[in-house]
Amino acid sequence: MARLILNDANLLDGDNPPRKANIVVTGDRIEAVTAAPVAARPGDRVVALGGCTVMPGMVQAHFHAAYWKLGGGMRPMGLDVSPAHTTLRAACNLRTALDCGHTGVIGAGGPHAIDPAMKAAIAEGSLVGPRMMAGSRDVSSTGHSGDASFPSYMQIGALGGVRAVDGPEAIRHAIRQEAKDGAEIIKLFVTRGHGTGRTGGDWELAPEEIEMAVRTATERGVKTRAHVSNRDATLLCIELGVHIIDHGDGFDEECIDRILARGAFLTPSLLFPKRMMQIAPGIPYTEAMKPDFEGMVAMLPKINAAGVKLLIGDDYGAAGMDHGIYNEELALYVDEIGIPALDVIRWATKHGAEALGLGEQTGTIEAGKLADLLVLDGDPLADITVLGDRSKLLAILLGGAAIKDQLSLRSS
């Protein structure tokens, strides 16, 4: 089998300091990573990279495939257009993520069981897209922030992007139904806060409902993630075994200790509140975000230094947050909050692959792993914005298959 040999690479593996290396790809796998020269065989493709960066593909760990200017209209979430139209939007957004170097995504909520459908289409080859952990509808209680998008007198029967239920037994049924519909990770709206129009002190699910949700999901072999924006709710979700804590506003030292002990992941998603405060400063909606945003900005370096498994991903597709601007989040963490670029790249690669359930298969560059690789004309450790410049993204490999290939000018 012909091989792809990437010579003289600046290997940027989020798990290790950068180093010079030669990388050999055979089929869908990395065959070798070596400092020694690689002898070419007949039929091999050899590319002299001249120090270009090779890194693992990134993972968008908070991904709303169906979001498209969400919040800009008056219709309930997921019912703004038809399911067929929503499907086309999701396919477009998934391809955008892949074209930006995100070879994996983890669903964070969407209508019509859209994530399972997209994953099935990718698997059968009718859609080109990243590796997926399929998400669910938003599961919460009657009147929660998503359910409040329309008044009761409208009597809307279609679920759209929200499954509103009350009490442990109803929660049990909702989780089972989402699992039946193909969700691999179920989104729980535990509190308000973080862009819902009120503060994280307002609980949307009772503790016994959260416990039932996580227990039922575990029984069905699926994971959970929780929109949670206060300390006590965060601690409860961690203790119950929630896989991904979304936002985590109010995170403190005790939360750090508990999340390290339990091995859960944290997605801070700080770009959305920052952009909303820029777009509409001073109104109650954005003023409610400010204390939580400032608190997490101050806390994030401590959380990272402690070794918490942080992830990237945000509410892309919301109004003012178009899909494709993903690197603005990375730049926020590196250039404004002061997190080392290598650490943020680790969040996007190694941690993302682990959260996706593929840590043994991808996320780092090692012999035997899947060849989910990016080739960059630049060094994101020196300038993290390189990752947002598609003209600098020379190649995207997904399991060795070229999603983008502009390496021909460097072939030797």
C-alpha positions as CSV (number, residue, x, y, z in Angstrom):
1,M,0.0,0.0,0.0
2,A,1.3,3.4,-0.9
3,R,2.2,5.6,2.0
4,L,2.1,9.4,2.7
5,I,5.4,10.5,4.2
6,L,5.4,14.0,5.8
7,N,9.1,14.9,6.2
8,D,10.5,17.8,8.3
9,A,7.3,18.5,10.3
10,N,7.0,20.7,13.3
11,L,5.0,18.0,15.3
12,L,2.6,19.8,17.6
13,D,0.9,17.2,19.7
14,G,-1.2,18.6,22.5
15,D,0.2,16.1,24.9
16,N,3.9,17.0,24.4
17,P,6.2,19.9,23.6
18,P,6.7,20.5,19.9
19,R,9.4,18.6,18.1
20,K,10.8,17.9,14.6
21,A,9.5,14.7,13.2
22,N,8.8,12.6,10.1
23,I,5.3,11.1,10.0
24,V,4.2,8.1,7.9
25,V,0.6,7.5,7.1
26,T,-0.6,4.2,5.7
27,G,-4.3,3.8,4.9
28,D,-6.3,5.3,7.8
29,R,-3.5,5.0,10.4
30,I,-0.3,6.6,11.4
31,E,2.4,4.0,10.7
32,A,5.4,5.7,12.2
33,V,6.5,8.9,13.9
34,T,10.3,9.2,13.8
35,A,13.2,11.7,14.0
36,A,15.2,9.5,11.6
37,P,14.8,9.8,7.8
38,V,12.2,7.5,6.2
39,A,13.2,5.5,3.2
40,A,10.6,5.9,0.5
41,R,9.2,2.9,-1.4
42,P,7.9,2.9,-5.0
43,G,4.5,4.6,-5.0
44,D,5.0,6.5,-1.8
45,R,4.0,10.2,-1.8
46,V,6.7,12.2,0.0
47,V,6.1,15.8,1.1
48,A,8.8,18.0,2.4
49,L,7.0,20.3,4.8
50,G,9.9,22.6,5.6
51,G,8.9,23.0,9.2
52,C,5.1,23.3,8.7
53,T,3.1,22.3,11.7
54,V,1.4,18.9,11.9
55,M,-1.1,18.5,14.7
56,P,-4.1,16.3,15.5
57,G,-7.5,17.3,14.3
58,M,-9.5,19.3,16.7
59,V,-12.8,18.4,18.4
60,Q,-15.7,20.9,18.8
61,A,-17.1,19.5,22.1
62,H,-20.1,21.8,22.4
63,F,-21.7,21.6,18.9
64,H,-25.1,22.6,17.8
65,A,-25.3,21.2,14.3
66,A,-28.8,22.6,13.6
67,Y,-28.3,26.1,15.0
68,W,-28.6,28.9,12.4
69,K,-29.0,32.5,13.7
70,L,-30.8,31.0,16.7
71,G,-32.6,33.7,18.7
72,G,-33.0,36.1,15.8
73,G,-36.7,35.2,15.3
74,M,-39.9,34.6,17.3
75,R,-40.5,30.9,16.6
76,P,-39.6,28.2,19.1
77,M,-36.2,26.6,18.9
78,G,-36.1,23.9,16.3
79,L,-39.5,24.9,14.8
80,D,-38.3,28.0,12.9
81,V,-38.1,26.0,9.7
82,S,-39.1,22.6,8.5
83,P,-37.2,19.4,9.5
84,A,-35.9,19.0,6.0
85,H,-34.6,22.6,6.0
86,T,-33.0,22.0,9.4
87,T,-31.3,18.9,8.0
88,L,-29.6,20.9,5.3
89,R,-28.5,23.5,7.8
90,A,-26.9,20.8,10.0
91,A,-25.1,19.2,7.0
92,C,-23.7,22.6,6.1
93,N,-22.6,23.4,9.6
94,L,-20.9,20.0,10.0
95,R,-19.0,20.5,6.8
96,T,-17.9,23.9,8.0
97,A,-16.6,22.5,11.2
98,L,-14.6,19.9,9.2
99,D,-13.3,22.5,6.8
100,C,-12.0,24.5,9.8
101,G,-10.0,21.5,11.0
102,H,-12.5,20.0,13.5
103,T,-12.4,16.3,12.8
104,G,-14.7,15.5,15.6
105,V,-17.8,17.1,17.2
106,I,-19.9,16.3,20.3
107,G,-23.6,17.2,20.1
108,A,-24.9,19.8,22.6
109,G,-28.6,19.9,21.7
110,G,-30.7,20.0,18.6
111,P,-34.2,19.3,17.2
112,H,-35.7,16.2,15.4
113,A,-33.0,13.7,16.4
114,I,-30.9,15.6,13.9
115,D,-27.5,14.5,15.3
116,P,-28.2,10.7,15.0
117,A,-29.4,11.3,11.4
118,M,-26.3,13.2,10.5
119,K,-24.0,10.5,12.1
120,A,-25.8,7.8,10.2
121,A,-25.4,9.8,6.9
122,I,-21.7,10.2,7.5
123,A,-21.3,6.5,8.3
124,E,-23.0,5.5,5.1
125,G,-21.1,8.0,3.0
126,S,-24.0,10.2,1.8
127,L,-22.6,13.1,3.8
128,V,-19.0,14.1,4.4
129,G,-18.5,15.2,8.0
130,P,-16.5,14.8,11.2
131,R,-16.6,12.0,13.7
132,M,-19.6,12.6,15.9
133,M,-21.0,11.8,19.4
134,A,-24.7,12.4,18.6
135,G,-26.6,14.8,20.9
136,S,-30.2,15.0,21.9
137,R,-33.0,17.5,22.3
138,D,-32.6,19.8,25.4
139,V,-34.2,17.9,28.3
140,S,-35.6,20.0,31.2
141,S,-38.8,21.0,32.9
142,T,-41.9,22.8,31.9
143,G,-41.2,26.5,31.5
144,H,-37.4,26.1,31.4
145,S,-35.5,28.6,29.3
146,G,-35.9,26.8,26.1
147,D,-39.5,25.9,26.7
148,A,-40.3,29.5,27.6
149,S,-39.8,30.5,23.9
150,F,-43.6,30.4,23.3
151,P,-46.6,31.0,25.6
152,S,-48.8,28.1,26.7
153,Y,-51.9,29.3,24.8
154,M,-50.1,28.4,21.5
155,Q,-50.4,24.7,22.4
156,I,-47.5,23.7,20.2
157,G,-47.4,20.0,20.1
158,A,-44.2,19.4,18.1
159,L,-41.1,18.9,20.2
160,G,-38.6,20.9,18.1
161,G,-35.4,21.2,20.1
162,V,-37.0,20.9,23.6
163,R,-38.3,18.0,25.6
164,A,-40.0,19.5,28.6
165,V,-41.1,17.0,31.3
166,D,-41.7,17.1,35.1
167,G,-40.8,14.6,37.8
168,P,-38.4,11.6,38.0
169,E,-40.7,9.2,36.1
170,A,-41.3,11.6,33.3
171,I,-37.6,12.3,33.1
172,R,-36.9,8.6,33.0
173,H,-39.2,8.3,30.0
174,A,-37.7,11.3,28.2
175,I,-34.1,9.9,28.6
176,R,-35.2,6.5,27.3
177,Q,-36.9,8.2,24.3
178,E,-33.9,10.3,23.4
179,A,-31.7,7.2,23.7
180,K,-34.1,5.3,21.5
181,D,-33.9,8.1,18.9
182,G,-30.1,7.6,18.7
183,A,-28.7,10.2,21.1
184,E,-25.3,9.2,22.5
185,I,-25.1,12.2,24.9
186,I,-28.2,13.8,26.4
187,K,-28.3,17.5,27.1
188,L,-29.8,18.4,30.5
189,F,-30.8,22.0,31.3
190,V,-30.1,22.0,35.0
191,T,-30.0,25.7,35.7
192,R,-30.6,29.0,34.0
193,G,-27.7,31.5,33.5
194,H,-25.1,31.7,30.7
195,G,-27.3,33.3,28.1
196,T,-30.7,32.2,29.2
197,G,-31.8,35.7,30.3
198,R,-31.7,35.0,34.1
199,T,-29.1,33.9,36.6
200,G,-27.6,30.5,37.3
201,G,-29.1,30.6,40.7
202,D,-32.4,29.5,39.2
203,W,-32.6,25.7,39.0
204,E,-34.6,24.2,36.1
205,L,-34.4,20.6,37.2
206,A,-34.8,19.3,40.8
207,P,-32.0,17.2,42.3
208,E,-34.1,14.0,42.1
209,E,-34.8,14.7,38.4
210,I,-31.1,15.1,37.7
211,E,-30.3,11.9,39.5
212,M,-32.9,10.0,37.6
213,A,-31.7,11.5,34.3
214,V,-28.1,10.4,34.8
215,R,-29.0,7.0,36.2
216,T,-31.4,6.3,33.3
217,A,-28.8,7.5,30.7
218,T,-26.2,5.2,32.3
219,E,-28.6,2.2,32.1
220,R,-29.2,2.9,28.5
221,G,-25.5,3.2,27.8
222,V,-25.5,6.9,26.9
223,K,-23.8,9.9,28.5
224,T,-25.1,13.2,29.8
225,R,-24.0,16.8,29.6
226,A,-25.4,19.6,31.7
227,H,-26.0,23.3,31.2
228,V,-25.2,24.4,34.7
229,S,-24.2,27.8,36.0
230,N,-24.0,27.7,39.8
231,R,-21.5,26.0,42.2
232,D,-24.0,23.8,44.0
233,A,-25.6,22.5,40.9
234,T,-22.2,21.9,39.3
235,L,-21.0,19.9,42.3
236,L,-24.2,17.8,42.2
237,C,-23.8,17.1,38.5
238,I,-20.2,16.1,39.0
239,E,-21.0,13.7,41.8
240,L,-23.9,12.1,39.9
241,G,-21.6,11.3,37.0
242,V,-22.4,13.9,34.3
243,H,-19.9,13.5,31.5
244,I,-19.5,17.1,30.4
245,I,-20.2,20.2,32.5
246,D,-21.3,23.0,30.2
247,H,-20.2,26.5,31.3
248,G,-19.7,25.7,35.0
249,D,-20.1,29.4,36.1
250,G,-19.5,29.6,39.8
251,F,-16.7,27.0,39.6
252,D,-14.5,27.1,42.7
253,E,-11.7,25.1,44.3
254,E,-14.1,22.5,45.7
255,C,-15.4,22.0,42.1
256,I,-11.8,21.6,40.9
257,D,-11.2,18.9,43.5
258,R,-14.4,17.0,42.7
259,I,-14.1,17.1,38.9
260,L,-10.5,15.8,39.1
261,A,-11.6,13.0,41.3
262,R,-14.6,12.1,39.0
263,G,-12.8,12.6,35.7
264,A,-15.6,14.7,34.1
265,F,-15.0,17.3,31.5
266,L,-15.6,21.1,31.5
267,T,-16.6,23.2,28.5
268,P,-16.4,26.9,29.7
269,S,-17.8,28.3,26.4
270,L,-16.8,31.9,27.2
271,L,-17.0,33.4,23.7
272,F,-20.8,33.6,23.6
273,P,-21.2,35.8,26.7
274,K,-18.3,38.0,25.5
275,R,-19.9,38.5,22.1
276,M,-23.3,39.2,23.5
277,M,-21.9,41.8,25.9
278,Q,-20.2,43.5,23.0
279,I,-23.3,43.4,20.7
280,A,-25.8,44.5,23.3
281,P,-24.1,46.1,26.3
282,G,-26.0,47.3,29.3
283,I,-29.3,45.5,28.8
284,P,-30.7,43.1,31.4
285,Y,-29.9,40.0,29.3
286,T,-26.2,40.8,29.0
287,E,-25.8,42.4,32.4
288,A,-27.0,39.0,33.9
289,M,-24.0,37.4,32.2
290,K,-21.3,39.8,33.3
291,P,-20.6,38.5,36.9
292,D,-20.5,34.9,35.8
293,F,-18.2,35.7,32.8
294,E,-15.8,37.7,34.9
295,G,-15.7,35.0,37.6
296,M,-14.9,32.3,35.1
297,V,-12.3,34.4,33.4
298,A,-10.5,34.9,36.8
299,M,-10.9,31.2,37.7
300,L,-10.0,29.5,34.3
301,P,-6.2,29.7,34.7
302,K,-6.5,28.0,38.1
303,I,-8.8,25.3,36.7
304,N,-6.4,24.7,33.8
305,A,-3.3,24.6,36.0
306,A,-4.9,22.1,38.3
307,G,-5.3,19.7,35.4
308,V,-9.0,19.7,34.8
309,K,-10.0,18.2,31.4
310,L,-11.1,21.3,29.6
311,L,-12.8,21.3,26.2
312,I,-13.5,23.8,23.4
313,G,-16.9,24.5,21.9
314,D,-19.5,27.2,22.2
315,D,-23.0,28.2,21.0
316,Y,-22.1,28.6,17.4
317,G,-25.1,29.1,15.2
318,A,-26.8,31.5,17.8
319,A,-27.5,35.0,16.5
320,G,-24.1,36.8,16.4
321,M,-22.2,33.6,16.6
322,D,-22.0,32.1,13.1
323,H,-20.5,28.7,12.6
324,G,-16.9,28.9,11.3
325,I,-15.6,31.5,13.8
326,Y,-14.5,28.7,16.1
327,N,-10.9,30.0,16.5
328,E,-12.1,33.2,18.1
329,E,-12.8,31.1,21.2
330,L,-9.2,29.8,21.2
331,A,-7.8,33.3,20.8
332,L,-10.0,34.5,23.7
333,Y,-8.4,31.8,26.0
334,V,-4.9,32.4,24.8
335,D,-4.6,36.1,24.0
336,E,-7.0,37.6,26.5
337,I,-7.2,35.2,29.4
338,G,-3.6,34.1,29.2
339,I,-3.9,30.3,29.0
340,P,-0.8,28.8,27.3
341,A,-1.5,28.0,23.7
342,L,-0.2,24.4,24.0
343,D,-2.7,23.8,26.8
344,V,-5.6,25.1,24.7
345,I,-4.5,22.9,21.8
346,R,-4.6,20.0,24.3
347,W,-8.2,20.9,25.1
348,A,-9.0,20.9,21.4
349,T,-7.2,17.6,20.6
350,K,-6.4,15.2,23.3
351,H,-9.1,16.1,25.7
352,G,-11.7,16.4,22.9
353,A,-10.8,12.9,21.6
354,E,-11.1,11.5,25.1
355,A,-14.5,13.2,25.7
356,L,-15.6,11.8,22.3
357,G,-14.7,8.3,23.5
358,L,-11.9,8.0,21.0
359,G,-8.8,8.8,23.2
360,E,-7.2,5.5,22.3
361,Q,-7.8,6.1,18.6
362,T,-7.0,9.7,17.9
363,G,-6.2,13.1,19.6
364,T,-2.5,12.6,19.7
365,I,0.0,11.7,17.0
366,E,1.3,8.2,17.7
367,A,2.0,5.1,15.6
368,G,-1.2,3.0,15.4
369,K,-3.6,5.9,15.9
370,L,-6.1,7.1,13.3
371,A,-4.6,9.6,10.9
372,D,-6.8,12.6,11.9
373,L,-4.3,15.3,11.1
374,L,-3.9,18.9,10.2
375,V,-1.0,20.5,8.3
376,L,-0.6,24.2,8.9
377,D,1.6,26.8,7.2
378,G,2.4,28.5,10.5
379,D,2.9,27.8,14.2
380,P,-0.2,28.2,16.4
381,L,2.0,28.3,19.5
382,A,3.5,31.6,18.2
383,D,0.1,32.8,16.9
384,I,-3.1,30.9,17.8
385,T,-5.0,32.8,15.1
386,V,-3.3,30.7,12.5
387,L,-5.8,28.0,13.3
388,G,-8.6,30.3,12.2
389,D,-7.0,31.2,8.8
390,R,-8.2,28.6,6.3
391,S,-5.6,29.7,3.8
392,K,-2.9,28.5,6.2
393,L,-4.6,25.1,6.6
394,L,-2.8,23.1,3.9
395,A,-4.3,19.7,4.6
396,I,-7.0,18.0,6.6
397,L,-6.8,14.2,6.9
398,L,-9.7,12.3,8.4
399,G,-8.7,8.7,8.9
400,G,-6.0,9.2,6.3
401,A,-8.6,10.5,3.7
402,A,-7.8,14.0,2.3
403,I,-10.7,16.4,3.2
404,K,-8.4,19.1,2.0
405,D,-5.0,18.7,0.2
406,Q,-2.8,21.6,-0.8
407,L,0.4,19.7,-0.2
408,S,1.2,19.2,-3.9
409,L,3.4,22.3,-4.0
410,R,5.6,20.8,-1.3
411,S,5.8,17.3,-2.7
412,S,9.3,16.1,-3.5
